[in-house]
C-alpha cells in the first residue's frame, strides 16, 4: 500500500465492531468528525444508521452499538465555521 498525504489537521480511524459490542468515540471541544457506517446497521446515540449512512458529530462523545459485525470509518478534524449535520 502507498501512503496517503493529507495536508490538513485530520485523523482517520477505521474499526470493526462485533455484534452487541460498543465503540466509544470522543470528539473534543473545537473538533468535529464525520462517521460513515460501511455495512449492516448500527445505533449511534438515539440515531439508527443503515449501510452507507453517515453523520457529522461536533464536540460530542458518541457510542456506536452494532447489531451485527459493523465497519465504520471516522474522519476527525478541526471544527470548521460551517457545519451541516446534527449535533
ABEGO torsion letter per residue (X at the ends): XBBBBBBBBBBBBBBBBBBGBBBBBBBBBGBBBBBBBABEBBBBEABBBBBGBBBBBBGBBBBBBBABBBBBBBBBBBBBABBABBX
